[in-house]
Amino acid sequence: MPALHMYTARGCSQIQPTKSHQCHACCDAGGYVSTGQGWEEPQKAEPTTRGKEETFPGRQWTDNKSKLLDSQQLRAAVVPRASMNHDEIMAGVEKLRNKHVFAKCFHQDGEPEMSFSLFLFFLLLQPLHTSWNDGYFVCHDDLKPNIQKEGDLVLGTFFFLYVTNMVSPVVRQSFLVKSEPIRPLLWHWKNYQHVLAFYFTVEEINRDPHLLPNLTLGFQLYNIFPGERRTLEDTLMWLSGGDAVLPNYQCKTKYSPVAAIAGTSPAFSAEIETLLELYRTPQVTYGPFDPMLSDKDQFPSLYQMAPEDSSLVHAMVSLLLHFGWTWVAILISDDLKGERFLQHLNVEMVKNDICVALTEKLPALKTMYQPSVNTVLNRLSLLSANVLILYGEAGSLFIVEHMSDYFITTGKVWIMADKWHITAFEIFQMLHSFHGSFSFSQQKREIPGFQHFLKTIDPSQYPEDFYFSKLWILYFNCSPAGSACGKIGECEPHTSLESLTGLIDMMTLSDFSYFLYNAVYAVAHVLHEMLVERIAQGSPEDAEQPIPPPWQLHPLLKKLQFTNSAGQLISLDKNGNPGVVYDIQNAVNFPSGLGLLVKVGEFASGSPLHQGLVINEEIIEWPIGFTQTPRSVCSQSCGPGFRRIPQEGRPVCCFTCVLCPGGHISNKTDTEQCTQCPLNEFPNTERSRCLPKVVSFLAYEEPLGTALACAALGFSLLSAGVLGVFVKHRDSAIVKANNRALSYVLLVSLAFCFLCSLLFIGRPNMATCILQQITFGVGFTVAVSTVLAKTVTVVLAFKATGPGRRMRQLLVSGAPNFIIPISSLIQVMLCAIWLGTSPPFIDTDAHSEHGHIFIVCNKGSVTAFYCVLGYLGSLALGSFTVAFLARNLPDTFNEAKFLTFSTLLFCSVWVTFLPVYHSSKGKAMVAVEVFSILASSAGLLGCIFAPKCYIILIRPDKNSLKGLKDRSSRINPHSEGLSHKSSSRF
């Protein structure tokens, strides 16, 4: 049986807060000893005799008491070699027990606390494994589990630096079992800036004589593995203080874990918080703010360094409104954080009429080509929206970034919370899918001295950091002397991280690095304040244990406020933070794979929605496919002169443009209602603005007004001329035969009818408006009643054939002549009633013709107007009826046919007038009324007096009694006697 190599555990002590007194197995599981600088294989040494026990030089006892104990007390921890199987282990243990080489683990009071069976239980948990070669895992594939730096106060820090293959051929039954070698598959070197920022902060604090004097900060640095299998393993390893997992125990006598610094993954912080809460150990996160982690009932020991991004939604909506993007797609991670962001974003978008074209919840990427990923990206390629909002955890957002090699997503503007969430996963490629995107990050200040620190460091300054050496070898193909890998090749002069700008951007301070800087300082300030208080109190208990236990930090962390070296006020109380200012950065990717974030604007959360945004459009780089500011709308904007009508069943951003109705305008884009122009204004052709209307009326200067005025004057002069002819030939037979007095009255009334039409031409005033209708009504009443009197006279003349008859008496007494005053009196009474109730007045007509305001005479009472016109019509109809009945009387002195035709023409004109008048607008309406007056008057004048003037002026031979008799006898030879009798009656 191979001999057992036995050595004593170095510096084993129990973790204090649990008050558990169980003994433990050796911290150096697997035959390795923790030295603070890595793992060392125990060196063979000659045993020395100390009492009855064998010890090995170079090993220290756990208990300071040098008293030797009997064989039933466990003082040393025995570990098997890697090559031993289970039976050999059991045999070796029994042999050692018989030789009384075991010692019991001691409590502080020296009492034994661990039985042999319990020790054996932990011993058997150790697996068979193969020892590692230091040089192999440092410079090749296998990695150490952590990076350690000794200090009085130890911070546990967790970074996401690489992804490893977590599939193991052996199913692990306990976290106490040694895990398989760590072999990374994918490195995220951009996150290494977080590690460098952590180094810089720790060194700066340790150099500060005013912060934690006489105490140094140490750390244990672990990688975050995406999954729950190894999450608790690294945390327990840090709490134990060694390279193995030993719950409730610390493997070093002077080991004080005070706080955990974690970030970038809220899921990881939530998982380890369950364990840290058992020890009441604070956890300060430097990743993005997560609302789930702010629940103090569930996570009482967790503090988030990043301020809450409650104003991020307002910042994004302001950017959308600035560029007029109203049709967007939203991609969020499928978790509580994404759900809350979507809820707040939808509320703000509805308030500002921004519509969602597509909402996709992205699951965490499990496999490279899972169907849900392909489905999402197929939808994106067919999306009509040119703007996409991206928000969530990096694990979900990796879907879009990773698949951009296989799906065309160029030509889209991405808006994201912080591009640092995604840059860890970026793939170097030309025409990157995020080129031209916008990133919102909370404004931060530059850390003094950090740029110089990045330019001057190299792996030789951190020999324990094998990550740094790997990065240097990967990008510079060399390694300086003193680094973890030793000297490899020759590095060019002035080789520094600044030279990596063409590959990865290490020099630009990320949000997470800034939050990490503040997180470490927050813990340091709290520790310093607590130590100051303890020294001020000066209690003996504090003197024995100067390092405060972790759970005492919580009250101070909750009310912590300090100003960092960049001059910014830092507070873990979210209610105490001032308004957040967001930097708007434009992602610019170059063909070489370099990606830069260029600040193009900012948004102040305390400002109103439309005033807090400041952006410089001239320096913005747009995505491939756009040469100017992209548009992202469901429907093209409705320009001035149009209004939009929503499309049924679609979002409000999808609409149809309709021209504004007459008299309305819209001088804005995408207006929903058109504005009506005032009455004295009219819309232009484009219906985008109102123009003053032209005041118009039927003026004498216009051709139409001039023509009508000339016609009125001409016809009135003609009437006067006919009157003159009749007066001159008043004793002629034809004048006497046609009732000379009535002819004079008719000619005078017709002249006035022609002249009254002039009142309708020119700019109306109150006098002309009243006189228009009065003169028209009374003048035509006199003319029409005169025609009626003449017609009745003709009938009576031919009907009164015998002496003594009543008709003869009416004719001789001149009774027909009374028709004129009686009819006129009735019309005057109607006009008086009209003027007394609702007289005409000056009015404007702004609707008849586009761009014009017509000054017209409003008739006041339309009923009165039609009563006057109806009365005239009844007189004309009576005249026509009587004349029509007398049309067959003898022709010698009979003008009944001419009277019939004249009244027929008069009635025809005014019957036609009614529909034409009502269908006319503006000046045309006035012209129609004037034309009707002239036409009806001219019809009476021409039909009645033209034949008589023809005989008087051209055929005077017929203007005698003999001529009339000859003409009558030729026409009707049987009417000679009647004609003679009739002529004597006229």
Buried (B, 14 or more C-beta within 10 A) or exposed (E): EEEBBBBBBBBBBBBEEEEEBBBBBBBBBBBBBBEBEBBEBBEEEEEEEEEEBBBBEEBEBBBEEEEEBEBEBBBBBBBBBBEBEEEBBBEBBEEBBEEBBBBBBBBEEEEBBBBBEBBBEBBBBBBBBEEBEBEEBBBEEBBBBBBBBBBBBBBBBBBBBBBBEBEEEEEBEEBBBBBBBBEBEEBBBBBBBBBBBBBBBBEBBBEBEEBBEEBBBBBBBBBBBBEEEBBBBBBBBBBBBBBBBBBBBBBBBEBBBBBBBBBBBBBBBBBBBEBBBEBBBBBBBBBBBBBBBBEEEEBEBBBBBBBBBEBBBBBBBBBBBBBBBBBBBBBBBBBEBBBBBBEEBBEBBEEEEBBBBBBBBBBBBEEEEEEBBBEBBEEBEEBEBBBBBBBBBBBBBBBBBBBBEEBEBBBBBBBBBBBBBBBBBBEEEEBBBBBBBBBBBBBBEEBEEBBEBBBEBBBBBBBBBBBBBBBBBEBBEBBBEEBBBBEBEEBEEEBBBEBBEEBBBBBEBBBBBBBBBBBBBBBBBBBBBBBEEBEEEEEEEBEEEEBBBBBBBBEBBEEBEBEBBBEBEBBBEEEEBEEBBBBBBBBBBEEEBBBBBEBBBBBBBEBEBEEBBEBEEEEBBBBBEBEEEBBBBBBEBBBBBBBBEBBEEEBBBBBEBEBBEEBBBBBEEBBBEBBBBEEEBBBBEBBBBBEEBEEBBBBEEBEBBEEBBEBBBEBBEBBBEBBEBBEEBEEBBBBBBBBBEBBBBBBBBBBBBBBBBBBBBBEBEEEBBBBBBBBBBBBBBBBBBBBBBBBBBBBBBBBBBEEEEEBBEBBEEEBBBEBBEEBBEBBBEBBEBBBEEBBBEBBBBBBBBEBBBBBBBBBBBEEBBEBBBEBBBEBBBBBBBBBBEBEEBBBBBBBBBBBBBBBBBBBBBBEEBEEBBEEBEBBBBBBBBBBBBBBBBBBBBBBBBEBBBEBBEEEEEBBEBEBBBBBBBEEBEEBBEBBBBBBEBB
